[in-house]
Amino acid sequence: MKSSYRTILIILCSYVVSACIDFYFNVKSGEQDVTFIIHTLFIAVCVYTWCKQHAKENGIENPRYYPLLAFFFAPIGVSAYAFKFFGFKKGSLLLFKAFVAFVAATALMLLTHNFWAYIYV
């Protein structure tokens, strides 16, 4: 498995772990979104890492500031990276895959939260 795919898998798993931790603290103490800041920083680091790994896997020797832009604002950074280095057609496909990964992560988070809510009640 490519290292960039592993990074996406880590991101997906982090949403499940974050949902479990948030649900636990919500039930025990009423605290909501306990992991928000930590998880947001973790995702930013993962997106930066993914951008660097993906560039290396595709023969891009110097992705310049695009990984850093992806770190600070992923939608703009990943979009700029995709269109700059892969053109409109392949860049659009890459962005579609990124959107699918985002939807999958959100669905996993919601399913995990609903699962624990169902089990707990």
KOLGU-4560 file (N, C-alpha, C; in nm, 3 decimals, padded with zeros to 5 digits):
<recs>
<n_xx: 00.085 n_yy: -00.117 n_zz: 00.000 ca_xx: 00.000 ca_yy: 00.000 ca_zz: 00.000 c_xx: 00.090 c_yy: 00.124 c_zz: 00.000 mol: A seq: 1 type: MET>
<n_xx: 00.052 n_yy: 00.219 n_zz: -00.083 ca_xx: 00.128 ca_yy: 00.344 ca_zz: -00.091 c_xx: 00.118 c_yy: 00.420 c_zz: 00.041 mol: A seq: 2 type: LYS>
<n_xx: 00.223 n_yy: 00.494 n_zz: 00.070 ca_xx: 00.223 ca_yy: 00.568 ca_zz: 00.197 c_xx: 00.115 c_yy: 00.677 c_zz: 00.200 mol: A seq: 3 type: SER>
<n_xx: 00.082 n_yy: 00.733 n_zz: 00.085 ca_xx: -00.024 ca_yy: 00.834 ca_zz: 00.084 c_xx: -00.160 c_yy: 00.769 c_zz: 00.115 mol: A seq: 4 type: SER>
<n_xx: -00.181 n_yy: 00.646 n_zz: 00.072 ca_xx: -00.304 ca_yy: 00.575 ca_zz: 00.105 c_xx: -00.311 c_yy: 00.544 c_zz: 00.254 mol: A seq: 5 type: TYR>
<n_xx: -00.195 n_yy: 00.508 n_zz: 00.311 ca_xx: -00.191 ca_yy: 00.482 ca_zz: 00.454 c_xx: -00.226 c_yy: 00.607 c_zz: 00.534 mol: A seq: 6 type: ARG>
<n_xx: -00.182 n_yy: 00.720 n_zz: 00.487 ca_xx: -00.214 ca_yy: 00.846 ca_zz: 00.555 c_xx: -00.364 c_yy: 00.873 c_zz: 00.551 mol: A seq: 7 type: THR>
<n_xx: -00.428 n_yy: 00.846 n_zz: 00.438 ca_xx: -00.574 ca_yy: 00.862 ca_zz: 00.428 c_xx: -00.643 c_yy: 00.766 c_zz: 00.523 mol: A seq: 8 type: ILE>
<n_xx: -00.594 n_yy: 00.644 n_zz: 00.532 ca_xx: -00.652 ca_yy: 00.545 ca_zz: 00.623 c_xx: -00.636 c_yy: 00.591 c_zz: 00.769 mol: A seq: 9 type: LEU>
<n_xx: -00.523 n_yy: 00.649 n_zz: 00.801 ca_xx: -00.501 ca_yy: 00.702 ca_zz: 00.936 c_xx: -00.600 c_yy: 00.815 c_zz: 00.965 mol: A seq: 10 type: ILE>
<n_xx: -00.623 n_yy: 00.900 n_zz: 00.867 ca_xx: -00.721 ca_yy: 01.008 ca_zz: 00.885 c_xx: -00.861 c_yy: 00.950 c_zz: 00.912 mol: A seq: 11 type: ILE>
<n_xx: -00.900 n_yy: 00.850 n_zz: 00.833 ca_xx: -01.032 ca_yy: 00.789 ca_zz: 00.853 c_xx: -01.043 c_yy: 00.728 c_zz: 00.993 mol: A seq: 12 type: LEU>
<n_xx: -00.940 n_yy: 00.658 n_zz: 01.036 ca_xx: -00.941 ca_yy: 00.597 ca_zz: 01.169 c_xx: -00.944 c_yy: 00.703 c_zz: 01.279 mol: A seq: 13 type: CYS>
<n_xx: -00.879 n_yy: 00.815 n_zz: 01.255 ca_xx: -00.877 ca_yy: 00.921 ca_zz: 01.357 c_xx: -01.016 c_yy: 00.978 c_zz: 01.381 mol: A seq: 14 type: SER>
<n_xx: -01.100 n_yy: 00.979 n_zz: 01.278 ca_xx: -01.237 ca_yy: 01.028 ca_zz: 01.297 c_xx: -01.316 c_yy: 00.934 c_zz: 01.387 mol: A seq: 15 type: TYR>
<n_xx: -01.293 n_yy: 00.804 n_zz: 01.372 ca_xx: -01.361 ca_yy: 00.707 ca_zz: 01.458 c_xx: -01.314 c_yy: 00.723 c_zz: 01.603 mol: A seq: 16 type: VAL>
<n_xx: -01.183 n_yy: 00.732 n_zz: 01.621 ca_xx: -01.128 ca_yy: 00.747 ca_zz: 01.757 c_xx: -01.177 c_yy: 00.877 c_zz: 01.820 mol: A seq: 17 type: VAL>
<n_xx: -01.177 n_yy: 00.983 n_zz: 01.744 ca_xx: -01.224 ca_yy: 01.112 ca_zz: 01.795 c_xx: -01.371 c_yy: 01.105 c_zz: 01.836 mol: A seq: 18 type: SER>
<n_xx: -01.453 n_yy: 01.039 n_zz: 01.755 ca_xx: -01.595 ca_yy: 01.026 ca_zz: 01.787 c_xx: -01.615 c_yy: 00.945 c_zz: 01.915 mol: A seq: 19 type: ALA>
<n_xx: -01.536 n_yy: 00.839 n_zz: 01.932 ca_xx: -01.546 ca_yy: 00.758 ca_zz: 02.054 c_xx: -01.507 c_yy: 00.839 c_zz: 02.178 mol: A seq: 20 type: CYS>
<n_xx: -01.397 n_yy: 00.910 n_zz: 02.170 ca_xx: -01.352 ca_yy: 00.990 ca_zz: 02.283 c_xx: -01.452 c_yy: 01.100 c_zz: 02.316 mol: A seq: 21 type: ILE>
<n_xx: -01.501 n_yy: 01.169 n_zz: 02.214 ca_xx: -01.599 ca_yy: 01.275 ca_zz: 02.237 c_xx: -01.727 c_yy: 01.221 c_zz: 02.300 mol: A seq: 22 type: ASP>
<n_xx: -01.773 n_yy: 01.105 n_zz: 02.252 ca_xx: -01.894 ca_yy: 01.047 ca_zz: 02.309 c_xx: -01.873 c_yy: 01.009 c_zz: 02.455 mol: A seq: 23 type: PHE>
<n_xx: -01.758 n_yy: 00.950 n_zz: 02.486 ca_xx: -01.728 ca_yy: 00.912 ca_zz: 02.624 c_xx: -01.732 c_yy: 01.033 c_zz: 02.716 mol: A seq: 24 type: TYR>
<n_xx: -01.665 n_yy: 01.141 n_zz: 02.680 ca_xx: -01.663 ca_yy: 01.259 ca_zz: 02.765 c_xx: -01.799 c_yy: 01.327 c_zz: 02.770 mol: A seq: 25 type: PHE>
<n_xx: -01.876 n_yy: 01.318 n_zz: 02.663 ca_xx: -02.010 ca_yy: 01.376 ca_zz: 02.663 c_xx: -02.099 c_yy: 01.302 c_zz: 02.761 mol: A seq: 26 type: ASN>
<n_xx: -02.087 n_yy: 01.171 n_zz: 02.765 ca_xx: -02.169 ca_yy: 01.091 ca_zz: 02.856 c_xx: -02.125 c_yy: 01.110 c_zz: 03.001 mol: A seq: 27 type: VAL>
<n_xx: -01.995 n_yy: 01.108 n_zz: 03.025 ca_xx: -01.943 ca_yy: 01.113 ca_zz: 03.162 c_xx: -01.955 c_yy: 01.251 c_zz: 03.226 mol: A seq: 28 type: LYS>
<n_xx: -01.922 n_yy: 01.355 n_zz: 03.151 ca_xx: -01.918 ca_yy: 01.487 ca_zz: 03.214 c_xx: -01.995 c_yy: 01.595 c_zz: 03.138 mol: A seq: 29 type: SER>
<n_xx: -02.059 n_yy: 01.560 n_zz: 03.029 ca_xx: -02.134 ca_yy: 01.659 ca_zz: 02.954 c_xx: -02.047 c_yy: 01.747 c_zz: 02.864 mol: A seq: 30 type: GLY>
<n_xx: -01.917 n_yy: 01.724 n_zz: 02.864 ca_xx: -01.826 ca_yy: 01.801 ca_zz: 02.777 c_xx: -01.847 c_yy: 01.759 c_zz: 02.632 mol: A seq: 31 type: GLU>
<n_xx: -01.852 n_yy: 01.855 n_zz: 02.544 ca_xx: -01.867 ca_yy: 01.825 ca_zz: 02.401 c_xx: -01.742 c_yy: 01.869 c_zz: 02.325 mol: A seq: 32 type: GLN>
<n_xx: -01.712 n_yy: 01.797 n_zz: 02.222 ca_xx: -01.599 ca_yy: 01.829 ca_zz: 02.134 c_xx: -01.468 c_yy: 01.843 c_zz: 02.209 mol: A seq: 33 type: ASP>
<n_xx: -01.438 n_yy: 01.748 n_zz: 02.293 ca_xx: -01.315 ca_yy: 01.748 ca_zz: 02.371 c_xx: -01.193 c_yy: 01.740 c_zz: 02.281 mol: A seq: 34 type: VAL>
<n_xx: -01.205 n_yy: 01.665 n_zz: 02.173 ca_xx: -01.090 ca_yy: 01.640 ca_zz: 02.085 c_xx: -01.081 c_yy: 01.739 c_zz: 01.969 mol: A seq: 35 type: THR>
<n_xx: -01.165 n_yy: 01.840 n_zz: 01.967 ca_xx: -01.172 ca_yy: 01.926 ca_zz: 01.848 c_xx: -01.037 c_yy: 01.986 c_zz: 01.809 mol: A seq: 36 type: PHE>
<n_xx: -00.971 n_yy: 02.053 n_zz: 01.900 ca_xx: -00.845 ca_yy: 02.121 ca_zz: 01.866 c_xx: -00.735 c_yy: 02.020 c_zz: 01.833 mol: A seq: 37 type: ILE>
<n_xx: -00.722 n_yy: 01.918 n_zz: 01.916 ca_xx: -00.618 ca_yy: 01.817 ca_zz: 01.891 c_xx: -00.644 c_yy: 01.746 c_zz: 01.759 mol: A seq: 38 type: ILE>
<n_xx: -00.768 n_yy: 01.710 n_zz: 01.734 ca_xx: -00.800 ca_yy: 01.639 ca_zz: 01.610 c_xx: -00.781 c_yy: 01.728 c_zz: 01.488 mol: A seq: 39 type: HIS>
<n_xx: -00.815 n_yy: 01.853 n_zz: 01.500 ca_xx: -00.796 ca_yy: 01.946 ca_zz: 01.389 c_xx: -00.649 c_yy: 01.960 c_zz: 01.355 mol: A seq: 40 type: THR>
<n_xx: -00.564 n_yy: 01.974 n_zz: 01.456 ca_xx: -00.419 ca_yy: 01.981 ca_zz: 01.431 c_xx: -00.366 c_yy: 01.850 c_zz: 01.373 mol: A seq: 41 type: LEU>
<n_xx: -00.416 n_yy: 01.738 n_zz: 01.423 ca_xx: -00.374 ca_yy: 01.608 ca_zz: 01.371 c_xx: -00.410 c_yy: 01.594 c_zz: 01.223 mol: A seq: 42 type: PHE>
<n_xx: -00.530 n_yy: 01.635 n_zz: 01.187 ca_xx: -00.574 ca_yy: 01.628 ca_zz: 01.047 c_xx: -00.488 c_yy: 01.720 c_zz: 00.961 mol: A seq: 43 type: ILE>
<n_xx: -00.457 n_yy: 01.838 n_zz: 01.011 ca_xx: -00.373 ca_yy: 01.932 ca_zz: 00.935 c_xx: -00.235 c_yy: 01.871 c_zz: 00.909 mol: A seq: 44 type: ALA>
<n_xx: -00.176 n_yy: 01.808 n_zz: 01.009 ca_xx: -00.046 ca_yy: 01.743 ca_zz: 00.992 c_xx: -00.057 c_yy: 01.627 c_zz: 00.892 mol: A seq: 45 type: VAL>
<n_xx: -00.166 n_yy: 01.552 n_zz: 00.902 ca_xx: -00.185 ca_yy: 01.440 ca_zz: 00.808 c_xx: -00.203 c_yy: 01.488 c_zz: 00.665 mol: A seq: 46 type: CYS>
<n_xx: -00.276 n_yy: 01.596 n_zz: 00.645 ca_xx: -00.295 ca_yy: 01.650 ca_zz: 00.510 c_xx: -00.162 c_yy: 01.701 c_zz: 00.454 mol: A seq: 47 type: VAL>
<n_xx: -00.083 n_yy: 01.767 n_zz: 00.537 ca_xx: 00.050 ca_yy: 01.811 ca_zz: 00.497 c_xx: 00.136 c_yy: 01.691 c_zz: 00.456 mol: A seq: 48 type: TYR>
<n_xx: 00.135 n_yy: 01.588 n_zz: 00.541 ca_xx: 00.212 ca_yy: 01.466 ca_zz: 00.513 c_xx: 00.164 c_yy: 01.399 c_zz: 00.386 mol: A seq: 49 type: THR>
<n_xx: 00.031 n_yy: 01.391 n_zz: 00.370 ca_xx: -00.023 ca_yy: 01.329 ca_zz: 00.249 c_xx: 00.024 c_yy: 01.403 c_zz: 00.124 mol: A seq: 50 type: TRP>
<n_xx: 00.018 n_yy: 01.534 n_zz: 00.128 ca_xx: 00.057 ca_yy: 01.614 ca_zz: 00.012 c_xx: 00.203 c_yy: 01.587 c_zz: -00.025 mol: A seq: 51 type: CYS>
<n_xx: 00.292 n_yy: 01.583 n_zz: 00.074 ca_xx: 00.433 ca_yy: 01.554 ca_zz: 00.049 c_xx: 00.452 c_yy: 01.413 c_zz: -00.007 mol: A seq: 52 type: LYS>
<n_xx: 00.383 n_yy: 01.315 n_zz: 00.054 ca_xx: 00.394 ca_yy: 01.176 ca_zz: 00.009 c_xx: 00.339 c_yy: 01.159 c_zz: -00.132 mol: A seq: 53 type: GLN>
<n_xx: 00.225 n_yy: 01.219 n_zz: -00.159 ca_xx: 00.162 ca_yy: 01.206 ca_zz: -00.291 c_xx: 00.251 c_yy: 01.268 c_zz: -00.398 mol: A seq: 54 type: HIS>
<n_xx: 00.310 n_yy: 01.381 n_zz: -00.366 ca_xx: 00.400 ca_yy: 01.445 ca_zz: -00.462 c_xx: 00.521 c_yy: 01.355 c_zz: -00.491 mol: A seq: 55 type: ALA>
<n_xx: 00.578 n_yy: 01.298 n_zz: -00.387 ca_xx: 00.694 ca_yy: 01.210 ca_zz: -00.405 c_xx: 00.657 c_yy: 01.085 c_zz: -00.486 mol: A seq: 56 type: LYS>
<n_xx: 00.541 n_yy: 01.028 n_zz: -00.460 ca_xx: 00.495 ca_yy: 00.909 ca_zz: -00.533 c_xx: 00.469 c_yy: 00.937 c_zz: -00.680 mol: A seq: 57 type: GLU>
<n_xx: 00.439 n_yy: 01.061 n_zz: -00.713 ca_xx: 00.409 ca_yy: 01.098 ca_zz: -00.851 c_xx: 00.523 c_yy: 01.171 c_zz: -00.920 mol: A seq: 58 type: ASN>
<n_xx: 00.641 n_yy: 01.164 n_zz: -00.863 ca_xx: 00.759 ca_yy: 01.220 ca_zz: -00.927 c_xx: 00.772 c_yy: 01.371 c_zz: -00.922 mol: A seq: 59 type: GLY>
<n_xx: 00.701 n_yy: 01.433 n_zz: -00.831 ca_xx: 00.712 ca_yy: 01.578 ca_zz: -00.814 c_xx: 00.820 c_yy: 01.602 c_zz: -00.709 mol: A seq: 60 type: ILE>
<n_xx: 00.933 n_yy: 01.655 n_zz: -00.752 ca_xx: 01.046 ca_yy: 01.668 ca_zz: -00.661 c_xx: 01.031 c_yy: 01.784 c_zz: -00.563 mol: A seq: 61 type: GLU>
<n_xx: 00.970 n_yy: 01.892 n_zz: -00.607 ca_xx: 00.957 ca_yy: 02.008 ca_zz: -00.519 c_xx: 00.814 c_yy: 02.062 c_zz: -00.527 mol: A seq: 62 type: ASN>
<n_xx: 00.726 n_yy: 02.019 n_zz: -00.434 ca_xx: 00.589 ca_yy: 02.071 ca_zz: -00.437 c_xx: 00.577 c_yy: 02.212 c_zz: -00.381 mol: A seq: 63 type: PRO>
<n_xx: 00.690 n_yy: 02.275 n_zz: -00.351 ca_xx: 00.700 ca_yy: 02.413 ca_zz: -00.301 c_xx: 00.615 c_yy: 02.434 c_zz: -00.177 mol: A seq: 64 type: ARG>
<n_xx: 00.533 n_yy: 02.536 n_zz: -00.177 ca_xx: 00.455 ca_yy: 02.575 ca_zz: -00.059 c_xx: 00.318 c_yy: 02.508 c_zz: -00.053 mol: A seq: 65 type: TYR>
<n_xx: 00.284 n_yy: 02.424 n_zz: -00.149 ca_xx: 00.151 ca_yy: 02.364 ca_zz: -00.152 c_xx: 00.120 c_yy: 02.276 c_zz: -00.031 mol: A seq: 66 type: TYR>
<n_xx: 00.213 n_yy: 02.194 n_zz: 00.018 ca_xx: 00.182 ca_yy: 02.119 ca_zz: 00.140 c_xx: 00.156 c_yy: 02.210 c_zz: 00.260 mol: A seq: 67 type: PRO>
<n_xx: 00.229 n_yy: 02.319 n_zz: 00.269 ca_xx: 00.209 ca_yy: 02.413 ca_zz: 00.380 c_xx: 00.073 c_yy: 02.482 c_zz: 00.367 mol: A seq: 68 type: LEU>
<n_xx: 00.035 n_yy: 02.516 n_zz: 00.246 ca_xx: -00.097 ca_yy: 02.573 ca_zz: 00.222 c_xx: -00.206 c_yy: 02.472 c_zz: 00.259 mol: A seq: 69 type: LEU>
<n_xx: -00.183 n_yy: 02.345 n_zz: 00.226 ca_xx: -00.278 ca_yy: 02.240 ca_zz: 00.262 c_xx: -00.286 c_yy: 02.223 c_zz: 00.415 mol: A seq: 70 type: ALA>
<n_xx: -00.175 n_yy: 02.246 n_zz: 00.484 ca_xx: -00.173 ca_yy: 02.237 ca_zz: 00.629 c_xx: -00.264 c_yy: 02.345 c_zz: 00.690 mol: A seq: 71 type: PHE>
<n_xx: -00.253 n_yy: 02.468 n_zz: 00.642 ca_xx: -00.328 ca_yy: 02.578 ca_zz: 00.701 c_xx: -00.473 c_yy: 02.585 c_zz: 00.654 mol: A seq: 72 type: PHE>
<n_xx: -00.499 n_yy: 02.549 n_zz: 00.529 ca_xx: -00.636 ca_yy: 02.551 ca_zz: 00.479 c_xx: -00.649 c_yy: 02.445 c_zz: 00.371 mol: A seq: 73 type: PHE>
<n_xx: -00.687 n_yy: 02.326 n_zz: 00.413 ca_xx: -00.685 ca_yy: 02.208 ca_zz: 00.327 c_xx: -00.765 c_yy: 02.223 c_zz: 00.196 mol: A seq: 74 type: ALA>
<n_xx: -00.887 n_yy: 02.276 n_zz: 00.196 ca_xx: -00.960 ca_yy: 02.283 ca_zz: 00.070 c_xx: -00.887 c_yy: 02.364 c_zz: -00.038 mol: A seq: 75 type: PRO>
<n_xx: -00.828 n_yy: 02.475 n_zz: 00.000 ca_xx: -00.756 ca_yy: 02.556 ca_zz: -00.098 c_xx: -00.622 c_yy: 02.493 c_zz: -00.133 mol: A seq: 76 type: ILE>
<n_xx: -00.549 n_yy: 02.444 n_zz: -00.031 ca_xx: -00.418 ca_yy: 02.387 ca_zz: -00.054 c_xx: -00.421 c_yy: 02.262 c_zz: -00.140 mol: A seq: 77 type: GLY>
<n_xx: -00.511 n_yy: 02.170 n_zz: -00.111 ca_xx: -00.521 ca_yy: 02.048 ca_zz: -00.189 c_xx: -00.571 c_yy: 02.078 c_zz: -00.331 mol: A seq: 78 type: VAL>
<n_xx: -00.664 n_yy: 02.170 n_zz: -00.343 ca_xx: -00.714 ca_yy: 02.208 ca_zz: -00.476 c_xx: -00.603 c_yy: 02.271 c_zz: -00.560 mol: A seq: 79 type: SER>
<n_xx: -00.529 n_yy: 02.363 n_zz: -00.502 ca_xx: -00.420 ca_yy: 02.428 ca_zz: -00.574 c_xx: -00.314 c_yy: 02.326 c_zz: -00.614 mol: A seq: 80 type: ALA>
<n_xx: -00.279 n_yy: 02.236 n_zz: -00.522 ca_xx: -00.182 ca_yy: 02.130 ca_zz: -00.551 c_xx: -00.230 c_yy: 02.043 c_zz: -00.666 mol: A seq: 81 type: TYR>
<n_xx: -00.355 n_yy: 02.001 n_zz: -00.661 ca_xx: -00.409 ca_yy: 01.912 ca_zz: -00.763 c_xx: -00.409 c_yy: 01.976 c_zz: -00.901 mol: A seq: 82 type: ALA>
<n_xx: -00.456 n_yy: 02.098 n_zz: -00.910 ca_xx: -00.463 ca_yy: 02.163 ca_zz: -01.041 c_xx: -00.326 c_yy: 02.207 c_zz: -01.092 mol: A seq: 83 type: PHE>
<n_xx: -00.238 n_yy: 02.249 n_zz: -01.005 ca_xx: -00.105 ca_yy: 02.294 ca_zz: -01.047 c_xx: -00.023 c_yy: 02.180 c_zz: -01.106 mol: A seq: 84 type: LYS>
<n_xx: -00.023 n_yy: 02.065 n_zz: -01.039 ca_xx: 00.067 ca_yy: 01.957 ca_zz: -01.078 c_xx: 00.002 c_yy: 01.850 c_zz: -01.164 mol: A seq: 85 type: PHE>
<n_xx: -00.131 n_yy: 01.844 n_zz: -01.170 ca_xx: -00.197 ca_yy: 01.738 ca_zz: -01.244 c_xx: -00.293 c_yy: 01.787 c_zz: -01.352 mol: A seq: 86 type: PHE>
<n_xx: -00.307 n_yy: 01.918 n_zz: -01.366 ca_xx: -00.396 ca_yy: 01.970 ca_zz: -01.469 c_xx: -00.541 c_yy: 01.960 c_zz: -01.428 mol: A seq: 87 type: GLY>
<n_xx: -00.629 n_yy: 02.001 n_zz: -01.520 ca_xx: -00.771 ca_yy: 02.008 ca_zz: -01.488 c_xx: -00.834 c_yy: 01.869 c_zz: -01.473 mol: A seq: 88 type: PHE>
<n_xx: -00.809 n_yy: 01.779 n_zz: -01.569 ca_xx: -00.875 ca_yy: 01.649 ca_zz: -01.570 c_xx: -00.829 c_yy: 01.562 c_zz: -01.453 mol: A seq: 89 type: LYS>
<n_xx: -00.700 n_yy: 01.540 n_zz: -01.441 ca_xx: -00.648 ca_yy: 01.456 ca_zz: -01.333 c_xx: -00.662 c_yy: 01.525 c_zz: -01.197 mol: A seq: 90 type: LYS>
<n_xx: -00.650 n_yy: 01.657 n_zz: -01.195 ca_xx: -00.669 ca_yy: 01.733 ca_zz: -01.072 c_xx: -00.812 c_yy: 01.722 c_zz: -01.021 mol: A seq: 91 type: GLY>
<n_xx: -00.907 n_yy: 01.728 n_zz: -01.114 ca_xx: -01.048 ca_yy: 01.714 ca_zz: -01.075 c_xx: -01.076 c_yy: 01.575 c_zz: -01.019 mol: A seq: 92 type: SER>
<n_xx: -01.015 n_yy: 01.474 n_zz: -01.079 ca_xx: -01.031 ca_yy: 01.337 ca_zz: -01.028 c_xx: -00.971 c_yy: 01.324 c_zz: -00.888 mol: A seq: 93 type: LEU>
<n_xx: -00.855 n_yy: 01.384 n_zz: -00.868 ca_xx: -00.792 ca_yy: 01.383 ca_zz: -00.736 c_xx: -00.880 c_yy: 01.454 c_zz: -00.633 mol: A seq: 94 type: LEU>
<n_xx: -00.939 n_yy: 01.566 n_zz: -00.669 ca_xx: -01.028 ca_yy: 01.638 ca_zz: -00.578 c_xx: -01.156 c_yy: 01.560 c_zz: -00.550 mol: A seq: 95 type: LEU>
<n_xx: -01.205 n_yy: 01.489 n_zz: -00.649 ca_xx: -01.322 ca_yy: 01.404 ca_zz: -00.628 c_xx: -01.290 c_yy: 01.295 c_zz: -00.527 mol: A seq: 96 type: PHE>
<n_xx: -01.172 n_yy: 01.234 n_zz: -00.541 ca_xx: -01.130 ca_yy: 01.131 ca_zz: -00.444 c_xx: -01.116 c_yy: 01.190 c_zz: -00.305 mol: A seq: 97 type: LYS>
<n_xx: -01.063 n_yy: 01.312 n_zz: -00.296 ca_xx: -01.049 ca_yy: 01.378 ca_zz: -00.166 c_xx: -01.187 c_yy: 01.406 c_zz: -00.106 mol: A seq: 98 type: ALA>
<n_xx: -01.282 n_yy: 01.446 n_zz: -00.189 ca_xx: -01.417 ca_yy: 01.472 ca_zz: -00.141 c_xx: -01.482 c_yy: 01.343 c_zz: -00.091 mol: A seq: 99 type: PHE>
<n_xx: -01.462 n_yy: 01.234 n_zz: -00.164 ca_xx: -01.516 ca_yy: 01.104 ca_zz: -00.121 c_xx: -01.455 c_yy: 01.063 c_zz: 00.013 mol: A seq: 100 type: VAL>
<n_xx: -01.325 n_yy: 01.085 n_zz: 00.030 ca_xx: -01.260 ca_yy: 01.052 ca_zz: 00.157 c_xx: -01.317 c_yy: 01.137 c_zz: 00.270 mol: A seq: 101 type: ALA>
<n_xx: -01.344 n_yy: 01.265 n_zz: 00.243 ca_xx: -01.402 ca_yy: 01.352 ca_zz: 00.344 c_xx: -01.543 c_yy: 01.305 c_zz: 00.382 mol: A seq: 102 type: PHE>
<n_xx: -01.623 n_yy: 01.269 n_zz: 00.284 ca_xx: -01.759 ca_yy: 01.220 ca_zz: 00.310 c_xx: -01.752 c_yy: 01.090 c_zz: 00.389 mol: A seq: 103 type: VAL>
<n_xx: -01.659 n_yy: 01.002 n_zz: 00.352 ca_xx: -01.643 ca_yy: 00.875 ca_zz: 00.423 c_xx: -01.602 c_yy: 00.900 c_zz: 00.569 mol: A seq: 104 type: ALA>
<n_xx: -01.512 n_yy: 00.994 n_zz: 00.591 ca_xx: -01.468 ca_yy: 01.026 ca_zz: 00.728 c_xx: -01.584 c_yy: 01.080 c_zz: 00.811 mol: A seq: 105 type: ALA>
<n_xx: -01.662 n_yy: 01.168 n_zz: 00.751 ca_xx: -01.777 ca_yy: 01.224 ca_zz: 00.821 c_xx: -01.880 c_yy: 01.116 c_zz: 00.852 mol: A seq: 106 type: THR>
<n_xx: -01.905 n_yy: 01.028 n_zz: 00.755 ca_xx: -02.000 ca_yy: 00.919 ca_zz: 00.776 c_xx: -01.951 c_yy: 00.825 c_zz: 00.886 mol: A seq: 107 type: ALA>
<n_xx: -01.822 n_yy: 00.793 n_zz: 00.885 ca_xx: -01.767 ca_yy: 00.707 ca_zz: 00.991 c_xx: -01.783 c_yy: 00.770 c_zz: 01.128 mol: A seq: 108 type: LEU>
<n_xx: -01.758 n_yy: 00.899 n_zz: 01.136 ca_xx: -01.772 ca_yy: 00.969 ca_zz: 01.263 c_xx: -01.917 c_yy: 00.964 c_zz: 01.311 mol: A seq: 109 type: MET>
<n_xx: -02.010 n_yy: 00.991 n_zz: 01.223 ca_xx: -02.151 ca_yy: 00.990 ca_zz: 01.261 c_xx: -02.199 c_yy: 00.849 c_zz: 01.297 mol: A seq: 110 type: LEU>
<n_xx: -02.156 n_yy: 00.750 n_zz: 01.220 ca_xx: -02.193 ca_yy: 00.612 ca_zz: 01.250 c_xx: -02.137 c_yy: 00.567 c_zz: 01.384 mol: A seq: 111 type: LEU>
<n_xx: -02.014 n_yy: 00.605 n_zz: 01.412 ca_xx: -01.953 ca_yy: 00.569 ca_zz: 01.540 c_xx: -02.028 c_yy: 00.633 c_zz: 01.655 mol: A seq: 112 type: THR>
<n_xx: -02.059 n_yy: 00.760 n_zz: 01.642 ca_xx: -02.133 ca_yy: 00.831 ca_zz: 01.747 c_xx: -02.270 c_yy: 00.768 c_zz: 01.767 mol: A seq: 113 type: HIS>
<n_xx: -02.340 n_yy: 00.740 n_zz: 01.658 ca_xx: -02.474 ca_yy: 00.681 ca_zz: 01.668 c_xx: -02.468 c_yy: 00.539 c_zz: 01.724 mol: A seq: 114 type: ASN>
<n_xx: -02.362 n_yy: 00.465 n_zz: 01.690 ca_xx: -02.345 ca_yy: 00.330 ca_zz: 01.743 c_xx: -02.333 c_yy: 00.335 c_zz: 01.896 mol: A seq: 115 type: PHE>
<n_xx: -02.246 n_yy: 00.424 n_zz: 01.946 ca_xx: -02.229 ca_yy: 00.432 ca_zz: 02.091 c_xx: -02.354 c_yy: 00.488 c_zz: 02.158 mol: A seq: 116 type: TRP>
<n_xx: -02.424 n_yy: 00.577 n_zz: 02.091 ca_xx: -02.549 ca_yy: 00.628 ca_zz: 02.148 c_xx: -02.652 c_yy: 00.516 c_zz: 02.158 mol: A seq: 117 type: ALA>
<n_xx: -02.658 n_yy: 00.430 n_zz: 02.060 ca_xx: -02.751 ca_yy: 00.318 ca_zz: 02.060 c_xx: -02.713 c_yy: 00.217 c_zz: 02.169 mol: A seq: 118 type: TYR>
<n_xx: -02.585 n_yy: 00.188 n_zz: 02.183 ca_xx: -02.537 ca_yy: 00.092 ca_zz: 02.282 c_xx: -02.558 c_yy: 00.146 c_zz: 02.423 mol: A seq: 119 type: ILE>
<n_xx: -02.529 n_yy: 00.274 n_zz: 02.441 ca_xx: -02.534 ca_yy: 00.333 ca_zz: 02.573 c_xx: -02.675 c_yy: 00.343 c_zz: 02.627 mol: A seq: 120 type: TYR>
<n_xx: -02.769 n_yy: 00.374 n_zz: 02.539 ca_xx: -02.908 ca_yy: 00.393 ca_zz: 02.581 c_xx: -02.977 c_yy: 00.264 c_zz: 02.589 mol: A seq: 121 type: VAL>
</recs>
